[in-house]
């Protein structure tokens, strides 16, 4: 049920940005002026425009473990990112580069 809410929110956010990008293209205003007039971060506009124009392959697997448990030995992951929230993202040696980019973009959004 929680996954359904997240999917619905993502669809709504995508639709909202699709409308914004289309509106900017129709009005002919510069991206900078359009974003300033609407109070939108310019970098987010460019991010969404690129994302909407070049949809990537869907992520085949993404595990988010929010549970608290004992720390695993660092040898199990090649790279571990500690997020500002304190959560950890462990990245194994065999991770696909495109999948990793998709996960990192999702974290930045």
Rosetta constraint file for C-alpha pairs under 8 A:
AtomPair CA 1 CA 5 HARMONIC 6.61 0.50
AtomPair CA 2 CA 6 HARMONIC 6.38 0.50
AtomPair CA 3 CA 7 HARMONIC 6.15 0.50
AtomPair CA 4 CA 8 HARMONIC 6.13 0.50
AtomPair CA 5 CA 9 HARMONIC 6.11 0.50
AtomPair CA 6 CA 10 HARMONIC 6.13 0.50
AtomPair CA 7 CA 11 HARMONIC 6.14 0.50
AtomPair CA 8 CA 12 HARMONIC 6.14 0.50
AtomPair CA 9 CA 13 HARMONIC 6.08 0.50
AtomPair CA 10 CA 14 HARMONIC 6.01 0.50
AtomPair CA 11 CA 15 HARMONIC 6.08 0.50
AtomPair CA 12 CA 16 HARMONIC 6.10 0.50
AtomPair CA 13 CA 17 HARMONIC 6.28 0.50
AtomPair CA 14 CA 18 HARMONIC 6.04 0.50
AtomPair CA 15 CA 19 HARMONIC 6.20 0.50
AtomPair CA 16 CA 20 HARMONIC 6.35 0.50
AtomPair CA 17 CA 21 HARMONIC 6.09 0.50
AtomPair CA 17 CA 45 HARMONIC 7.78 0.50
AtomPair CA 17 CA 48 HARMONIC 6.53 0.50
AtomPair CA 17 CA 49 HARMONIC 7.84 0.50
AtomPair CA 18 CA 22 HARMONIC 6.16 0.50
AtomPair CA 18 CA 48 HARMONIC 7.89 0.50
AtomPair CA 18 CA 49 HARMONIC 7.70 0.50
AtomPair CA 18 CA 52 HARMONIC 7.03 0.50
AtomPair CA 19 CA 23 HARMONIC 6.03 0.50
AtomPair CA 20 CA 24 HARMONIC 6.22 0.50
AtomPair CA 21 CA 25 HARMONIC 6.29 0.50
AtomPair CA 21 CA 45 HARMONIC 7.47 0.50
AtomPair CA 21 CA 49 HARMONIC 6.29 0.50
AtomPair CA 22 CA 26 HARMONIC 6.15 0.50
AtomPair CA 23 CA 27 HARMONIC 6.12 0.50
AtomPair CA 24 CA 28 HARMONIC 6.25 0.50
AtomPair CA 24 CA 29 HARMONIC 6.24 0.50
AtomPair CA 24 CA 30 HARMONIC 7.62 0.50
AtomPair CA 24 CA 31 HARMONIC 6.97 0.50
AtomPair CA 24 CA 34 HARMONIC 6.49 0.50
AtomPair CA 25 CA 29 HARMONIC 7.43 0.50
AtomPair CA 29 CA 33 HARMONIC 6.40 0.50
AtomPair CA 29 CA 34 HARMONIC 5.98 0.50
AtomPair CA 30 CA 34 HARMONIC 6.00 0.50
AtomPair CA 31 CA 35 HARMONIC 6.00 0.50
AtomPair CA 31 CA 42 HARMONIC 7.20 0.50
AtomPair CA 31 CA 45 HARMONIC 7.86 0.50
AtomPair CA 32 CA 36 HARMONIC 6.09 0.50
AtomPair CA 32 CA 42 HARMONIC 6.38 0.50
AtomPair CA 33 CA 37 HARMONIC 6.00 0.50
AtomPair CA 34 CA 38 HARMONIC 6.34 0.50
AtomPair CA 35 CA 39 HARMONIC 5.72 0.50
AtomPair CA 35 CA 40 HARMONIC 4.65 0.50
AtomPair CA 35 CA 41 HARMONIC 6.38 0.50
AtomPair CA 35 CA 42 HARMONIC 5.74 0.50
AtomPair CA 35 CA 45 HARMONIC 7.53 0.50
AtomPair CA 36 CA 40 HARMONIC 6.30 0.50
AtomPair CA 36 CA 41 HARMONIC 7.79 0.50
AtomPair CA 36 CA 42 HARMONIC 7.81 0.50
AtomPair CA 40 CA 44 HARMONIC 7.52 0.50
AtomPair CA 40 CA 45 HARMONIC 7.33 0.50
AtomPair CA 41 CA 45 HARMONIC 6.61 0.50
AtomPair CA 42 CA 46 HARMONIC 6.46 0.50
AtomPair CA 43 CA 47 HARMONIC 6.13 0.50
AtomPair CA 44 CA 48 HARMONIC 6.10 0.50
AtomPair CA 45 CA 49 HARMONIC 6.03 0.50
AtomPair CA 46 CA 50 HARMONIC 6.09 0.50
AtomPair CA 47 CA 51 HARMONIC 6.11 0.50
AtomPair CA 48 CA 52 HARMONIC 5.92 0.50
AtomPair CA 49 CA 53 HARMONIC 6.12 0.50
AtomPair CA 50 CA 54 HARMONIC 5.94 0.50
AtomPair CA 51 CA 55 HARMONIC 5.57 0.50
AtomPair CA 51 CA 56 HARMONIC 7.73 0.50
AtomPair CA 56 CA 102 HARMONIC 7.90 0.50
AtomPair CA 59 CA 99 HARMONIC 6.05 0.50
AtomPair CA 59 CA 102 HARMONIC 7.20 0.50
AtomPair CA 60 CA 99 HARMONIC 7.92 0.50
AtomPair CA 62 CA 103 HARMONIC 7.92 0.50
AtomPair CA 66 CA 87 HARMONIC 7.48 0.50
AtomPair CA 72 CA 76 HARMONIC 7.39 0.50
AtomPair CA 74 CA 78 HARMONIC 7.77 0.50
AtomPair CA 76 CA 92 HARMONIC 7.33 0.50
AtomPair CA 77 CA 90 HARMONIC 5.76 0.50
AtomPair CA 77 CA 91 HARMONIC 5.65 0.50
AtomPair CA 77 CA 92 HARMONIC 4.72 0.50
AtomPair CA 77 CA 93 HARMONIC 6.88 0.50
AtomPair CA 78 CA 90 HARMONIC 7.63 0.50
AtomPair CA 78 CA 91 HARMONIC 6.08 0.50
AtomPair CA 78 CA 92 HARMONIC 5.18 0.50
AtomPair CA 78 CA 93 HARMONIC 5.33 0.50
AtomPair CA 79 CA 90 HARMONIC 5.95 0.50
AtomPair CA 79 CA 91 HARMONIC 5.12 0.50
AtomPair CA 79 CA 92 HARMONIC 6.69 0.50
AtomPair CA 79 CA 93 HARMONIC 7.87 0.50
AtomPair CA 80 CA 88 HARMONIC 6.59 0.50
AtomPair CA 80 CA 89 HARMONIC 5.54 0.50
AtomPair CA 80 CA 90 HARMONIC 4.40 0.50
AtomPair CA 80 CA 91 HARMONIC 6.04 0.50
AtomPair CA 81 CA 88 HARMONIC 5.60 0.50
AtomPair CA 81 CA 89 HARMONIC 4.98 0.50
AtomPair CA 81 CA 90 HARMONIC 6.43 0.50
AtomPair CA 82 CA 86 HARMONIC 6.05 0.50
AtomPair CA 82 CA 87 HARMONIC 5.89 0.50
AtomPair CA 82 CA 88 HARMONIC 4.53 0.50
AtomPair CA 82 CA 89 HARMONIC 6.39 0.50
AtomPair CA 83 CA 87 HARMONIC 5.34 0.50
AtomPair CA 83 CA 88 HARMONIC 6.04 0.50
AtomPair CA 83 CA 89 HARMONIC 7.55 0.50
AtomPair CA 91 CA 95 HARMONIC 6.83 0.50
AtomPair CA 95 CA 99 HARMONIC 7.32 0.50
AtomPair CA 95 CA 100 HARMONIC 6.89 0.50
AtomPair CA 96 CA 100 HARMONIC 6.31 0.50
AtomPair CA 97 CA 101 HARMONIC 6.22 0.50
AtomPair CA 98 CA 102 HARMONIC 6.30 0.50
AtomPair CA 99 CA 103 HARMONIC 6.30 0.50
AtomPair CA 100 CA 104 HARMONIC 6.17 0.50
AtomPair CA 101 CA 105 HARMONIC 6.09 0.50
AtomPair CA 102 CA 106 HARMONIC 6.21 0.50
AtomPair CA 103 CA 107 HARMONIC 6.31 0.50
AtomPair CA 104 CA 108 HARMONIC 6.32 0.50
AtomPair CA 105 CA 109 HARMONIC 6.30 0.50
